[in-house]
Amino acid sequence: MLLVDTADRDAIGRALEFPGVQGFTTNPALMASAAGVDALAADEYVAAARGLCRMSAEIGAIRHLMIQAIGGPDETLKLATLLLDDLKTARDKTLWIKLAPTRTSLTCCRTLKDVGCASLATAVFTATQAYVAMESGADGVAVYLGRLMRLDSDWEKRLETIAAIVKSAGRTLLLASFPDRETVDVGLRYSLDITIPPSVLEELLTSALSQAAIEAFENKIAPTR
């Protein structure tokens, strides 16, 4: 699953032209950035999220969309219900509600499943967070790989343990926070489910060796006379 990490509609549209992109992920920071402000009020955030869902309902290429919950369990369920209503004409899409790895947020996992949403514990950095998320019924966890690599010298062992926990549960490990293609290469050792910023997307198919081989192929084709 290849997703793009943005709430900007134009960026999503361009990303969907790239081979293999199946949807997008968002968070409050990305929502505010797309709106051109530092922060959004709760009602503004909900309105922006609903707008993305209505857009997604009309675009067949979007198979997965991930929206972060705000507030407590009641607000989370209300948001999920509104978003599902906006997607009701599109049955072939999976709406993921992103939850913080906290005691309160993870109580929502089974309720979200009951109403037809998938749940993703996001900003997971420890094995114990991943374990509790799996036991709570979360459909997946998101690890900020770039940040983890930057801040934790023991990141490899930590990520290996998280990956093993998620794999054992048969759920999704989504890797995020990719500053460049090289970090994506590292992440693919652990999971094939990633979300990347639009700026990195175009780098995925770049390779000096590939370019040299392509040029060699092209040199073997005589120009048309």
N, C-alpha and C positions, 0 to 999 in steps of 0.2 A: 504494500500500500504506500504509494507516493503522494504526499499531500504538500500543499504550499502554505506557509505560515504568514497569513496576512488577512486583514479585514477590508482591504481596498478592492472595490468591485472591479476596477479596470485591471488591477494586478492579477486578480483571480481569473478574469477573462483571458488575459495573455498567457497565464500559466497553463490553462486548460488546452492551449494549442500545443503544448510540449508533450511529447510521447509519454504515456503512462500516468499522467497526473489524474488523480481520481477525486480530488476535492481540496478542502482547506481546513485550517485550524485557526482559531482566534483566541484572544484573551483581552481583558480590559484595556491594557496598554495599546494593543493593536487597534482596538475599536476607537479609542480616543485619537490615535494617530491618524486613522482613516478619516475621522471627522475634523481633523485639523485643530484639535484642542488638547490641553494638558490632561483633562479629566472629564468624565461624563457623569451626570447625575444618574441615579438608578433608572428613572423612567426613560431617560435618553438612551441608556445602554440597552434596555429591553427593546426599545423602538428600533435601534440599529441592528440588534440581533434578529428581530422579526423581519426586517428588510432583507437581510442576507438569506433568511430562510425562504422568503417569497421569491427572491431571485433564483435560489437553488432549485425550487420546485419547477422552474421553467427551463432549466438547463440540464439536459440529459447526461452530459459528461460528468456532472457532480454526483458521485456515489456516496461520499462520506463528507459530513460537515461536523465540526467540533466547536461547540460554543461553551464558554466557561460560565458556570453558575455564579451568582452573587447573592449575598444574604444567607439566611438560615434555611432549614429544610422546607418550610412553607413557601418561601420565595423561590427556592429551587424547583419545587414541583409546579408552582404556578408558571414559571418561565418555561419549563419543559412542555407543559400543556399548551401554552400559547404557540410555541415553536412547532409542535406537532400539528397544530391546527393549520398553521401556515404551510405545512408540507403535505396536507392531507390528500392533495391531488397527485402526489408523487410517491408511490408505494415502494419504489425500487431504491430508496435512499436510506442510509443509516444516520440518524441524528445521535451524536455523542454529546453528552453533557459532561463537561470537565469539572472535577471536584478537587478541592484542596485535600491533602492527606491529613485531615484532622478528624477527631472523634465525631464531631457534629456532622461534618460533610459526608463522611462515609456511611452514615446511617441512611442516606438517601439511595444507596445503590439498588437495593431490591425494589424499592418503590418506583424508581425510574424504569427498571426492567418491566414492572407490571403495567406501566402506561405505554411501553413501546420504545423506550430510549435505551441506548447503550451508555454506560458510565465509564469514565476514564479518570483515574486518580492522577492528577498532574503535579509537577514540581516534586516528584519523588526522588529522594537522594539516598535513602538507606534501604537495606534489605528488610528491616522490620516494617517500614512503611509499606513496602510492596507486599509483604506477607499479610498484614492486616487488611490491605485493600483487596487482596484475593479472597481472604476469608469473609470479607464483608459482601462479596458478590460483585465487585467491580469487574467490568469486562476487559479492562486493561489498565496499564500505568504508563505515564509519560516521564521519561528521564531527560533532563537537560544535559546532554552529553558534553557539549562544549564547555559549559560552566563546571561540570563535574571534573573534567580533565584539567581545567585551569586551577581549581581550588583544592583538589584532593590528590595527593601524591599516590595514594593507594586505589585510585579510581578503577583500575582494571579488575582487581579482586572484588570490589564492591559491585561493579556492573555485572560481572560473571555470576555472582550470587543472585542479584535481582533477576537476571535473565533466566536462571535456573528455576527460580520460584514461579515466575510467570509462565514459563514453558510447562512446568509440572502441572499447573492449573489449567493449561490449554487456553490461555488468554492472550491478549495482545500487548507487546512491548513496543511502545512508540518512542522513538528517539528524536530529540529536538535540540535546539540551540547549536546550529551548525554555522560556524563563521566562514567555512571554505570547503572546497571539494575534498581536501585531504582528510578533514574530520569526518566527512561522509564516508570515505573509504574505511576509516576505523570503525564507524558505527555499524557498517554492514557486516562486520564479523559477528555482531551480537543480535541484530534484528534486521529484517527486510521491510519493516514498517517505519517510515521516517517522515518528518515534516521539516521542510527547509524554507528559508526566505527566498523570495523571487530572485534576488541578486545572485544566489548560489545555484539556482536551477540551471542556468545556461552553462555553468561550468561542468555539469555532470558528464557531458559528452566530449569534453576537451582532453586531448592527449597528444603530445608532440610525436610520439611513436605512431599513433594512428594517422596523424596528419601526413607524416612522411610516407607511410604506406599508401594512403589515398593518392598522394601526388605521384607516386611511382606507378600506380594503376593508370592514372590519367595520362601519363607520359607514353603509355603503350597504345593509346587510341589516336590514330591519325586524324587530323582535322578534315572535315568534310570539304570537298572541292566543289 
